[in-house]
Amino acid sequence: MNRILVLKILEYTWLVVGIACMLMAAYSLNCGDKQQALLFLLFTLVGGFLFMLRRQQRKWAEKNDK
């Protein structure tokens, strides 16, 4: 049970990172810094990918713990 809680925390941490990077990309684009905005968009994609990866890992752990 403790392992699933850790996986859930990691899952939502990556979701927050992805959302924060998306907001920073929008802010950078608004300020006119396209290069920095692209970098934050890349981080958004990485955060989203890691969120989905952690979600699948948590679901697999929940399934195997039953």
PDB file of N, CA, C and O in Angstrom:
ATOM      1  N   MET A   1       0.815  -1.193   0.000  1.00  0.00           N
ATOM      2  CA  MET A   1       0.000   0.000   0.000  1.00  0.00           C
ATOM      3  C   MET A   1       0.860   1.260   0.000  1.00  0.00           C
ATOM      4  O   MET A   1       0.527   2.241  -0.664  1.00  0.00           O
ATOM      5  N   ASN A   2       1.938   1.234   0.725  1.00  0.00           N
ATOM      6  CA  ASN A   2       2.829   2.385   0.787  1.00  0.00           C
ATOM      7  C   ASN A   2       3.472   2.654  -0.577  1.00  0.00           C
ATOM      8  O   ASN A   2       3.680   3.807  -0.955  1.00  0.00           O
ATOM      9  N   ARG A   3       3.782   1.586  -1.308  1.00  0.00           N
ATOM     10  CA  ARG A   3       4.383   1.729  -2.632  1.00  0.00           C
ATOM     11  C   ARG A   3       3.424   2.433  -3.587  1.00  0.00           C
ATOM     12  O   ARG A   3       3.845   3.258  -4.398  1.00  0.00           O
ATOM     13  N   ILE A   4       2.159   2.115  -3.494  1.00  0.00           N
ATOM     14  CA  ILE A   4       1.161   2.721  -4.375  1.00  0.00           C
ATOM     15  C   ILE A   4       1.015   4.209  -4.058  1.00  0.00           C
ATOM     16  O   ILE A   4       0.832   5.023  -4.963  1.00  0.00           O
ATOM     17  N   LEU A   5       1.095   4.560  -2.788  1.00  0.00           N
ATOM     18  CA  LEU A   5       1.018   5.971  -2.403  1.00  0.00           C
ATOM     19  C   LEU A   5       2.190   6.759  -2.975  1.00  0.00           C
ATOM     20  O   LEU A   5       2.018   7.880  -3.454  1.00  0.00           O
ATOM     21  N   VAL A   6       3.381   6.170  -2.922  1.00  0.00           N
ATOM     22  CA  VAL A   6       4.564   6.827  -3.488  1.00  0.00           C
ATOM     23  C   VAL A   6       4.409   6.997  -4.992  1.00  0.00           C
ATOM     24  O   VAL A   6       4.739   8.051  -5.536  1.00  0.00           O
ATOM     25  N   LEU A   7       3.911   5.971  -5.664  1.00  0.00           N
ATOM     26  CA  LEU A   7       3.703   6.064  -7.109  1.00  0.00           C
ATOM     27  C   LEU A   7       2.655   7.113  -7.461  1.00  0.00           C
ATOM     28  O   LEU A   7       2.784   7.807  -8.470  1.00  0.00           O
ATOM     29  N   LYS A   8       1.621   7.230  -6.636  1.00  0.00           N
ATOM     30  CA  LYS A   8       0.581   8.230  -6.887  1.00  0.00           C
ATOM     31  C   LYS A   8       1.142   9.643  -6.704  1.00  0.00           C
ATOM     32  O   LYS A   8       0.819  10.549  -7.473  1.00  0.00           O
ATOM     33  N   ILE A   9       1.987   9.825  -5.680  1.00  0.00           N
ATOM     34  CA  ILE A   9       2.615  11.128  -5.458  1.00  0.00           C
ATOM     35  C   ILE A   9       3.525  11.484  -6.628  1.00  0.00           C
ATOM     36  O   ILE A   9       3.508  12.622  -7.097  1.00  0.00           O
ATOM     37  N   LEU A  10       4.312  10.537  -7.101  1.00  0.00           N
ATOM     38  CA  LEU A  10       5.185  10.785  -8.257  1.00  0.00           C
ATOM     39  C   LEU A  10       4.369  11.096  -9.508  1.00  0.00           C
ATOM     40  O   LEU A  10       4.738  11.960 -10.303  1.00  0.00           O
ATOM     41  N   GLU A  11       3.268  10.389  -9.672  1.00  0.00           N
ATOM     42  CA  GLU A  11       2.400  10.606 -10.827  1.00  0.00           C
ATOM     43  C   GLU A  11       1.893  12.048 -10.868  1.00  0.00           C
ATOM     44  O   GLU A  11       1.987  12.721 -11.894  1.00  0.00           O
ATOM     45  N   TYR A  12       1.359  12.507  -9.745  1.00  0.00           N
ATOM     46  CA  TYR A  12       0.805  13.858  -9.716  1.00  0.00           C
ATOM     47  C   TYR A  12       1.891  14.930  -9.686  1.00  0.00           C
ATOM     48  O   TYR A  12       1.653  16.062 -10.106  1.00  0.00           O
ATOM     49  N   THR A  13       3.075  14.584  -9.196  1.00  0.00           N
ATOM     50  CA  THR A  13       4.189  15.533  -9.258  1.00  0.00           C
ATOM     51  C   THR A  13       4.550  15.832 -10.699  1.00  0.00           C
ATOM     52  O   THR A  13       4.779  16.988 -11.056  1.00  0.00           O
ATOM     53  N   TRP A  14       4.603  14.798 -11.535  1.00  0.00           N
ATOM     54  CA  TRP A  14       4.918  15.023 -12.948  1.00  0.00           C
ATOM     55  C   TRP A  14       3.807  15.780 -13.660  1.00  0.00           C
ATOM     56  O   TRP A  14       4.075  16.536 -14.594  1.00  0.00           O
ATOM     57  N   LEU A  15       2.567  15.588 -13.232  1.00  0.00           N
ATOM     58  CA  LEU A  15       1.466  16.354 -13.811  1.00  0.00           C
ATOM     59  C   LEU A  15       1.619  17.833 -13.482  1.00  0.00           C
ATOM     60  O   LEU A  15       1.419  18.686 -14.346  1.00  0.00           O
ATOM     61  N   VAL A  16       1.969  18.139 -12.246  1.00  0.00           N
ATOM     62  CA  VAL A  16       2.173  19.528 -11.830  1.00  0.00           C
ATOM     63  C   VAL A  16       3.353  20.141 -12.582  1.00  0.00           C
ATOM     64  O   VAL A  16       3.288  21.295 -13.005  1.00  0.00           O
ATOM     65  N   VAL A  17       4.428  19.374 -12.749  1.00  0.00           N
ATOM     66  CA  VAL A  17       5.591  19.871 -13.502  1.00  0.00           C
ATOM     67  C   VAL A  17       5.192  20.189 -14.935  1.00  0.00           C
ATOM     68  O   VAL A  17       5.584  21.225 -15.473  1.00  0.00           O
ATOM     69  N   GLY A  18       4.419  19.309 -15.555  1.00  0.00           N
ATOM     70  CA  GLY A  18       3.975  19.543 -16.927  1.00  0.00           C
ATOM     71  C   GLY A  18       3.109  20.782 -17.055  1.00  0.00           C
ATOM     72  O   GLY A  18       3.272  21.560 -17.995  1.00  0.00           O
ATOM     73  N   ILE A  19       2.192  20.973 -16.120  1.00  0.00           N
ATOM     74  CA  ILE A  19       1.316  22.149 -16.155  1.00  0.00           C
ATOM     75  C   ILE A  19       2.118  23.421 -15.919  1.00  0.00           C
ATOM     76  O   ILE A  19       1.901  24.431 -16.588  1.00  0.00           O
ATOM     77  N   ALA A  20       3.046  23.370 -14.965  1.00  0.00           N
ATOM     78  CA  ALA A  20       3.880  24.549 -14.686  1.00  0.00           C
ATOM     79  C   ALA A  20       4.728  24.908 -15.905  1.00  0.00           C
ATOM     80  O   ALA A  20       4.884  26.087 -16.224  1.00  0.00           O
ATOM     81  N   CYS A  21       5.269  23.914 -16.578  1.00  0.00           N
ATOM     82  CA  CYS A  21       6.076  24.191 -17.770  1.00  0.00           C
ATOM     83  C   CYS A  21       5.221  24.742 -18.901  1.00  0.00           C
ATOM     84  O   CYS A  21       5.680  25.586 -19.671  1.00  0.00           O
ATOM     85  N   MET A  22       3.979  24.271 -19.010  1.00  0.00           N
ATOM     86  CA  MET A  22       3.089  24.794 -20.034  1.00  0.00           C
ATOM     87  C   MET A  22       2.777  26.267 -19.766  1.00  0.00           C
ATOM     88  O   MET A  22       2.736  27.079 -20.691  1.00  0.00           O
ATOM     89  N   LEU A  23       2.559  26.603 -18.499  1.00  0.00           N
ATOM     90  CA  LEU A  23       2.304  27.994 -18.148  1.00  0.00           C
ATOM     91  C   LEU A  23       3.535  28.869 -18.400  1.00  0.00           C
ATOM     92  O   LEU A  23       3.411  30.001 -18.867  1.00  0.00           O
ATOM     93  N   MET A  24       4.706  28.347 -18.092  1.00  0.00           N
ATOM     94  CA  MET A  24       5.941  29.097 -18.344  1.00  0.00           C
ATOM     95  C   MET A  24       6.182  29.273 -19.842  1.00  0.00           C
ATOM     96  O   MET A  24       6.706  30.302 -20.267  1.00  0.00           O
ATOM     97  N   ALA A  25       5.806  28.283 -20.637  1.00  0.00           N
ATOM     98  CA  ALA A  25       5.945  28.400 -22.084  1.00  0.00           C
ATOM     99  C   ALA A  25       5.025  29.486 -22.619  1.00  0.00           C
ATOM    100  O   ALA A  25       5.415  30.268 -23.487  1.00  0.00           O
ATOM    101  N   ALA A  26       3.804  29.534 -22.100  1.00  0.00           N
ATOM    102  CA  ALA A  26       2.868  30.577 -22.534  1.00  0.00           C
ATOM    103  C   ALA A  26       3.389  31.958 -22.131  1.00  0.00           C
ATOM    104  O   ALA A  26       3.299  32.908 -22.909  1.00  0.00           O
ATOM    105  N   TYR A  27       3.925  32.068 -20.935  1.00  0.00           N
ATOM    106  CA  TYR A  27       4.473  33.338 -20.473  1.00  0.00           C
ATOM    107  C   TYR A  27       5.677  33.760 -21.323  1.00  0.00           C
ATOM    108  O   TYR A  27       5.796  34.924 -21.706  1.00  0.00           O
ATOM    109  N   SER A  28       6.566  32.809 -21.612  1.00  0.00           N
ATOM    110  CA  SER A  28       7.740  33.127 -22.428  1.00  0.00           C
ATOM    111  C   SER A  28       7.344  33.531 -23.839  1.00  0.00           C
ATOM    112  O   SER A  28       7.940  34.436 -24.423  1.00  0.00           O
ATOM    113  N   LEU A  29       6.340  32.860 -24.383  1.00  0.00           N
ATOM    114  CA  LEU A  29       5.864  33.207 -25.715  1.00  0.00           C
ATOM    115  C   LEU A  29       5.233  34.598 -25.715  1.00  0.00           C
ATOM    116  O   LEU A  29       5.381  35.355 -26.674  1.00  0.00           O
ATOM    117  N   ASN A  30       4.536  34.921 -24.644  1.00  0.00           N
ATOM    118  CA  ASN A  30       3.919  36.236 -24.517  1.00  0.00           C
ATOM    119  C   ASN A  30       4.976  37.339 -24.417  1.00  0.00           C
ATOM    120  O   ASN A  30       4.774  38.450 -24.906  1.00  0.00           O
ATOM    121  N   CYS A  31       6.096  37.019 -23.782  1.00  0.00           N
ATOM    122  CA  CYS A  31       7.189  37.994 -23.648  1.00  0.00           C
ATOM    123  C   CYS A  31       8.035  38.085 -24.916  1.00  0.00           C
ATOM    124  O   CYS A  31       8.874  38.979 -25.029  1.00  0.00           O
ATOM    125  N   GLY A  32       7.832  37.183 -25.864  1.00  0.00           N
ATOM    126  CA  GLY A  32       8.543  37.234 -27.130  1.00  0.00           C
ATOM    127  C   GLY A  32       9.775  36.359 -27.206  1.00  0.00           C
ATOM    128  O   GLY A  32      10.510  36.422 -28.192  1.00  0.00           O
ATOM    129  N   ASP A  33      10.021  35.549 -26.198  1.00  0.00           N
ATOM    130  CA  ASP A  33      11.197  34.680 -26.196  1.00  0.00           C
ATOM    131  C   ASP A  33      10.794  33.301 -26.718  1.00  0.00           C
ATOM    132  O   ASP A  33      10.449  32.412 -25.940  1.00  0.00           O
ATOM    133  N   LYS A  34      10.841  33.133 -28.035  1.00  0.00           N
ATOM    134  CA  LYS A  34      10.378  31.891 -28.662  1.00  0.00           C
ATOM    135  C   LYS A  34      11.271  30.705 -28.327  1.00  0.00           C
ATOM    136  O   LYS A  34      10.782  29.585 -28.181  1.00  0.00           O
ATOM    137  N   GLN A  35      12.568  30.935 -28.205  1.00  0.00           N
ATOM    138  CA  GLN A  35      13.492  29.834 -27.916  1.00  0.00           C
ATOM    139  C   GLN A  35      13.224  29.260 -26.520  1.00  0.00           C
ATOM    140  O   GLN A  35      13.197  28.042 -26.347  1.00  0.00           O
ATOM    141  N   GLN A  36      13.032  30.112 -25.550  1.00  0.00           N
ATOM    142  CA  GLN A  36      12.732  29.641 -24.203  1.00  0.00           C
ATOM    143  C   GLN A  36      11.354  28.985 -24.153  1.00  0.00           C
ATOM    144  O   GLN A  36      11.160  28.012 -23.424  1.00  0.00           O
ATOM    145  N   ALA A  37      10.402  29.503 -24.914  1.00  0.00           N
ATOM    146  CA  ALA A  37       9.069  28.908 -24.962  1.00  0.00           C
ATOM    147  C   ALA A  37       9.131  27.495 -25.534  1.00  0.00           C
ATOM    148  O   ALA A  37       8.447  26.597 -25.042  1.00  0.00           O
ATOM    149  N   LEU A  38       9.941  27.292 -26.563  1.00  0.00           N
ATOM    150  CA  LEU A  38      10.090  25.943 -27.127  1.00  0.00           C
ATOM    151  C   LEU A  38      10.721  24.990 -26.126  1.00  0.00           C
ATOM    152  O   LEU A  38      10.345  23.820 -26.057  1.00  0.00           O
ATOM    153  N   LEU A  39      11.670  25.480 -25.359  1.00  0.00           N
ATOM    154  CA  LEU A  39      12.302  24.651 -24.338  1.00  0.00           C
ATOM    155  C   LEU A  39      11.273  24.237 -23.277  1.00  0.00           C
ATOM    156  O   LEU A  39      11.241  23.077 -22.866  1.00  0.00           O
ATOM    157  N   PHE A  40      10.444  25.167 -22.840  1.00  0.00           N
ATOM    158  CA  PHE A  40       9.422  24.830 -21.862  1.00  0.00           C
ATOM    159  C   PHE A  40       8.362  23.905 -22.455  1.00  0.00           C
ATOM    160  O   PHE A  40       7.811  23.066 -21.742  1.00  0.00           O
ATOM    161  N   LEU A  41       8.071  24.045 -23.743  1.00  0.00           N
ATOM    162  CA  LEU A  41       7.144  23.107 -24.378  1.00  0.00           C
ATOM    163  C   LEU A  41       7.728  21.697 -24.432  1.00  0.00           C
ATOM    164  O   LEU A  41       7.006  20.710 -24.285  1.00  0.00           O
ATOM    165  N   LEU A  42       9.034  21.613 -24.643  1.00  0.00           N
ATOM    166  CA  LEU A  42       9.705  20.315 -24.604  1.00  0.00           C
ATOM    167  C   LEU A  42       9.597  19.713 -23.210  1.00  0.00           C
ATOM    168  O   LEU A  42       9.315  18.523 -23.073  1.00  0.00           O
ATOM    169  N   PHE A  43       9.817  20.518 -22.177  1.00  0.00           N
ATOM    170  CA  PHE A  43       9.678  20.034 -20.806  1.00  0.00           C
ATOM    171  C   PHE A  43       8.245  19.620 -20.497  1.00  0.00           C
ATOM    172  O   PHE A  43       8.014  18.697 -19.716  1.00  0.00           O
ATOM    173  N   THR A  44       7.277  20.312 -21.115  1.00  0.00           N
ATOM    174  CA  THR A  44       5.875  19.941 -20.944  1.00  0.00           C
ATOM    175  C   THR A  44       5.618  18.554 -21.499  1.00  0.00           C
ATOM    176  O   THR A  44       4.924  17.747 -20.881  1.00  0.00           O
ATOM    177  N   LEU A  45       6.179  18.279 -22.670  1.00  0.00           N
ATOM    178  CA  LEU A  45       6.024  16.950 -23.273  1.00  0.00           C
ATOM    179  C   LEU A  45       6.682  15.871 -22.425  1.00  0.00           C
ATOM    180  O   LEU A  45       6.123  14.790 -22.244  1.00  0.00           O
ATOM    181  N   VAL A  46       7.860  16.163 -21.910  1.00  0.00           N
ATOM    182  CA  VAL A  46       8.556  15.202 -21.053  1.00  0.00           C
ATOM    183  C   VAL A  46       7.751  14.952 -19.779  1.00  0.00           C
ATOM    184  O   VAL A  46       7.591  13.806 -19.359  1.00  0.00           O
ATOM    185  N   GLY A  47       7.245  16.020 -19.166  1.00  0.00           N
ATOM    186  CA  GLY A  47       6.424  15.874 -17.970  1.00  0.00           C
ATOM    187  C   GLY A  47       5.161  15.074 -18.237  1.00  0.00           C
ATOM    188  O   GLY A  47       4.770  14.240 -17.419  1.00  0.00           O
ATOM    189  N   GLY A  48       4.519  15.319 -19.372  1.00  0.00           N
ATOM    190  CA  GLY A  48       3.322  14.561 -19.735  1.00  0.00           C
ATOM    191  C   GLY A  48       3.619  13.097 -19.980  1.00  0.00           C
ATOM    192  O   GLY A  48       2.847  12.224 -19.584  1.00  0.00           O
ATOM    193  N   PHE A  49       4.744  12.827 -20.635  1.00  0.00           N
ATOM    194  CA  PHE A  49       5.142  11.442 -20.880  1.00  0.00           C
ATOM    195  C   PHE A  49       5.424  10.717 -19.569  1.00  0.00           C
ATOM    196  O   PHE A  49       4.985   9.584 -19.373  1.00  0.00           O
ATOM    197  N   LEU A  50       6.155  11.373 -18.678  1.00  0.00           N
ATOM    198  CA  LEU A  50       6.470  10.742 -17.396  1.00  0.00           C
ATOM    199  C   LEU A  50       5.226  10.579 -16.530  1.00  0.00           C
ATOM    200  O   LEU A  50       5.132   9.619 -15.765  1.00  0.00           O
ATOM    201  N   PHE A  51       4.274  11.498 -16.637  1.00  0.00           N
ATOM    202  CA  PHE A  51       2.996  11.339 -15.938  1.00  0.00           C
ATOM    203  C   PHE A  51       2.282  10.078 -16.417  1.00  0.00           C
ATOM    204  O   PHE A  51       1.821   9.274 -15.607  1.00  0.00           O
ATOM    205  N   MET A  52       2.193   9.908 -17.735  1.00  0.00           N
ATOM    206  CA  MET A  52       1.521   8.725 -18.274  1.00  0.00           C
ATOM    207  C   MET A  52       2.265   7.443 -17.908  1.00  0.00           C
ATOM    208  O   MET A  52       1.643   6.420 -17.623  1.00  0.00           O
ATOM    209  N   LEU A  53       3.590   7.501 -17.917  1.00  0.00           N
ATOM    210  CA  LEU A  53       4.391   6.338 -17.553  1.00  0.00           C
ATOM    211  C   LEU A  53       4.166   5.952 -16.094  1.00  0.00           C
ATOM    212  O   LEU A  53       4.002   4.772 -15.783  1.00  0.00           O
ATOM    213  N   ARG A  54       4.159   6.935 -15.201  1.00  0.00           N
ATOM    214  CA  ARG A  54       3.928   6.666 -13.783  1.00  0.00           C
ATOM    215  C   ARG A  54       2.502   6.174 -13.535  1.00  0.00           C
ATOM    216  O   ARG A  54       2.275   5.335 -12.663  1.00  0.00           O
ATOM    217  N   ARG A  55       1.550   6.693 -14.294  1.00  0.00           N
ATOM    218  CA  ARG A  55       0.158   6.246 -14.137  1.00  0.00           C
ATOM    219  C   ARG A  55       0.036   4.769 -14.507  1.00  0.00           C
ATOM    220  O   ARG A  55      -0.611   3.997 -13.799  1.00  0.00           O
ATOM    221  N   GLN A  56       0.662   4.382 -15.616  1.00  0.00           N
ATOM    222  CA  GLN A  56       0.625   2.974 -16.015  1.00  0.00           C
ATOM    223  C   GLN A  56       1.332   2.097 -14.980  1.00  0.00           C
ATOM    224  O   GLN A  56       0.879   0.993 -14.679  1.00  0.00           O
ATOM    225  N   GLN A  57       2.440   2.596 -14.442  1.00  0.00           N
ATOM    226  CA  GLN A  57       3.177   1.845 -13.429  1.00  0.00           C
ATOM    227  C   GLN A  57       2.327   1.673 -12.168  1.00  0.00           C
ATOM    228  O   GLN A  57       2.324   0.596 -11.573  1.00  0.00           O
ATOM    229  N   ARG A  58       1.606   2.721 -11.752  1.00  0.00           N
ATOM    230  CA  ARG A  58       0.748   2.628 -10.576  1.00  0.00           C
ATOM    231  C   ARG A  58      -0.400   1.660 -10.804  1.00  0.00           C
ATOM    232  O   ARG A  58      -0.720   0.855  -9.929  1.00  0.00           O
ATOM    233  N   LYS A  59      -1.023   1.732 -11.980  1.00  0.00           N
ATOM    234  CA  LYS A  59      -2.124   0.818 -12.278  1.00  0.00           C
ATOM    235  C   LYS A  59      -1.644  -0.628 -12.285  1.00  0.00           C
ATOM    236  O   LYS A  59      -2.342  -1.524 -11.809  1.00  0.00           O
ATOM    237  N   TRP A  60      -0.451  -0.851 -12.827  1.00  0.00           N
ATOM    238  CA  TRP A  60       0.119  -2.195 -12.839  1.00  0.00           C
ATOM    239  C   TRP A  60       0.388  -2.665 -11.410  1.00  0.00           C
ATOM    240  O   TRP A  60       0.129  -3.822 -11.080  1.00  0.00           O
ATOM    241  N   ALA A  61       0.903  -1.780 -10.567  1.00  0.00           N
ATOM    242  CA  ALA A  61       1.186  -2.132  -9.168  1.00  0.00           C
ATOM    243  C   ALA A  61      -0.103  -2.423  -8.406  1.00  0.00           C
ATOM    244  O   ALA A  61      -0.148  -3.357  -7.606  1.00  0.00           O
ATOM    245  N   GLU A  62      -1.158  -1.629  -8.645  1.00  0.00           N
ATOM    246  CA  GLU A  62      -2.440  -1.877  -7.991  1.00  0.00           C
ATOM    247  C   GLU A  62      -3.028  -3.223  -8.423  1.00  0.00           C
ATOM    248  O   GLU A  62      -3.604  -3.945  -7.609  1.00  0.00           O
ATOM    249  N   LYS A  63      -2.882  -3.546  -9.683  1.00  0.00           N
ATOM    250  CA  LYS A  63      -3.404  -4.797 -10.200  1.00  0.00           C
ATOM    251  C   LYS A  63      -2.655  -5.984  -9.596  1.00  0.00           C
ATOM    252  O   LYS A  63      -3.271  -6.997  -9.263  1.00  0.00           O
ATOM    253  N   ASN A  64      -1.347  -5.870  -9.452  1.00  0.00           N
ATOM    254  CA  ASN A  64      -0.549  -6.978  -8.942  1.00  0.00           C
ATOM    255  C   ASN A  64      -0.594  -7.100  -7.423  1.00  0.00           C
ATOM    256  O   ASN A  64      -0.269  -8.161  -6.889  1.00  0.00           O
ATOM    257  N   ASP A  65      -0.984  -6.052  -6.719  1.00  0.00           N
ATOM    258  CA  ASP A  65      -1.072  -6.113  -5.267  1.00  0.00           C
ATOM    259  C   ASP A  65      -2.362  -6.766  -4.781  1.00  0.00           C
ATOM    260  O   ASP A  65      -2.465  -7.141  -3.613  1.00  0.00           O
ATOM    261  N   LYS A  66      -3.338  -6.903  -5.661  1.00  0.00           N
ATOM    262  CA  LYS A  66      -4.628  -7.491  -5.254  1.00  0.00           C
ATOM    263  C   LYS A  66      -4.558  -8.978  -5.172  1.00  0.00           C
ATOM    264  O   LYS A  66      -5.551  -9.626  -4.845  1.00  0.00           O
TER     265      LYS A  66
END
